[in-house]
């Protein structure tokens, strides 16, 4: 999810007409980081 967010941010920056991809990428990046750092369903941290 983090990689997808980075790809969408890069695409949004490269193509000026696709600004919505930039915002979707930022949201995916933040959600991916939160899901990776916050343990869900237990105390064990998931490492991908």
N, C-alpha and C positions, 0 to 999 in steps of 0.2 A: 504494500500500500504506500509505503514511503517512496519507493522507486517510481511508482506510478505518479505520485504527486510531483516529484522532481521532473519527470518527463513532461507532464502537463504544464508546469511552470515554464520550462524551457520553450515549449511550443507556443505558449501564450506570449512570451517575450519576443520570440522570433517573428511571429505572424501578428501584425498589429490589429487585424480584423477579428482575431480570436481572443479578445480580452477575457471572455467568460472562462476560457480554459485556464487562464492564469489564476483566477479566483477559485475555481474548482481544485486546481493543483495545490493551492495554499491550504485549503480546507482539508484535502486528503493528507497532506504532509503533517498538519497539526494533529489530525485524528490518528494517523499512524504512529506518531511519536507518543501520544498519550496512551494508546493501546499497548505500545511496547514497554513503556515505563511503569504503567500502573498495573499491578497484578490483579487479574480478574478471576474470580472463582477460587482463590487460594492465595497463599503467601509466596508461592514459588514464582520467580520471574521467568518469563518465557524468553528464550534466546532463539532467534531464527537463523 
